[in-house]
Amino acid sequence: MILFSFFGSLMIAGIVAYLFEKWDWTHNGILPSVFIAWGAVLVFWFVRSLFNISFGSPGLDAIIAAAAALILIPTEYANARRKRNRRR
């Protein structure tokens, strides 16, 4: 049951990342957004396992962790900064 909820959380993170890109909330590209969301879900999964901290079900935790990571990680800004530094 644990593996099912873990892999289900990763699937939910991928769906959240795809929807964020589809709705133009982020502009990272689909694959980078999926990787960002997976990383957030993985970290939150370990926090949930080690410290018993959660917002509810594993699915809800996956949605919250993926959305928070996609909103908080400013990869579009970092990419623009890298392009600006290359021009100099």
ABEGO torsion letter per residue (X at the ends): XAAAAAAAAAAAAAAAAAAAAAAGABAAEAAAAAAAAAAAAAAAAAAAAAAGBBAEBAAAAAAAAAAAAAAABBAAAAAAAAAAAAAX
